[in-house]
Amino acid sequence: MSAAASESRRGALRRLGGWGAAALGAGTLAAAGAATFPARAQTGSGPRLRVETLFDGLDSPWGLAFLPDGRCLVSEKPGTMKLLSPDGRRLLARLSGLPPVVDRGQGGLLDVALDPEFERDPWVYWAYSEAGEGGLAGFGAGSSTAVARGRLQGDRLVDVGVILRQLPRHRGNGHFGCRLVFRPDQTLFVTLGDRQMDSPRAPGREHAQNLASGLGKVLRIRRDGSLPPDNPVIAAPAGVTPVPGLWSWGHRNPQGAALHPGSGELWLVEHGPQGGDELNRVRPGRNYGWPLRSYGCPYGSPVGEACRVGGGRHAPDFEEPVATWVPTSIAPSGLAFHSGRAHPAWRGQAFVTALAGAALWRVELGGSAEAPRELARERLLGDLGERLRALREGPDGHFRLLTDSGRLLRLSAA
Ligand SMILES: [Ca+2]
């Protein structure tokens, strides 16, 4: 970003004052029940946020989806899917019928999503790391991100089948992505990581920049895994066939994704290396720069701007992120836009869960649909000390959040 933009951001952060890192300093989260935090620690008179633990004892929860009747489906990394009561407080079932997952490192059972026509035909979709042959040369068998679906029948998933496999596979256990987001047109976005094959120390074009590789991509497919006719036409070099379903590329490890409520476009958050986490507006047929550009630095580099990968700035060759986190990564894990239903002041704002950063970030957006920009950001819930894994707006308009420690939280205004 330009020096002017950087200064503008610092100014915005200063103006936010007490909405910063220490804003929620009072109180601690009770093991069960509710805790209330002053959102403005300086005055104690600002909006107050209330955090309730609805459920404790989930096993590394990763994704959540709400059935039309309000019941909550939670995917757990070791490979289980649980169904909770509409109030989130009771375990109703542990679903059977899921295929085995490779629960190692960052891999396992990842996101879960429901078919847009779930009420008519109850398909459930999930992403997971799947073992298989076909690894990169020299790496042998490995795993890759796959997407499967099955019909929910009572507490069973039936008619289970795989609709997408990321290739090539790799034996490493990092950067699988993966979030699943349906568009209203019933096509499905799948966000895929670079499997840690791209290095910021020696940035090349073999993986996330390779149109023929499934690494570091966003794909768009139909519900049965077939390809929609209106995906972008990608101009590929001679002899290169773009990976089927290709929507965008040059991504590192996109682990949060959601549709922007105004434009209907896909947005995502992706992990940077050492710093340089990004919030991106994802446009069809565009290149997001990894590993040739990042506002972050190779691991082990001294903190500063000189070490930024490719100089940091993406334009004019690549798409600029709407927001970045520097110099310290927050490890963004989930993204949601608030509808404003329960919190009118939050309408259209982006919320990002963070793992290493152990907080919820509110990113206020302005500008136009064609040129969105960050106006301000605020770190929320830092006092919980929880690695936050995912968030979705619940049926009541309040956010639900998953923590790595196994909790389902409800965030509301006190
Ligand atoms: Ca980028």
Boltz pocket constraint, residues with backbone or C-beta under 6 A from the ligand:
constraints:
  - pocket:
      binder: B
      contacts: [[A, 250], [A, 278], [A, 288], [A, 289], [A, 290], [A, 293], [A, 294], [A, 314], [A, 319], [A, 321]]
      max_distance: 6.0
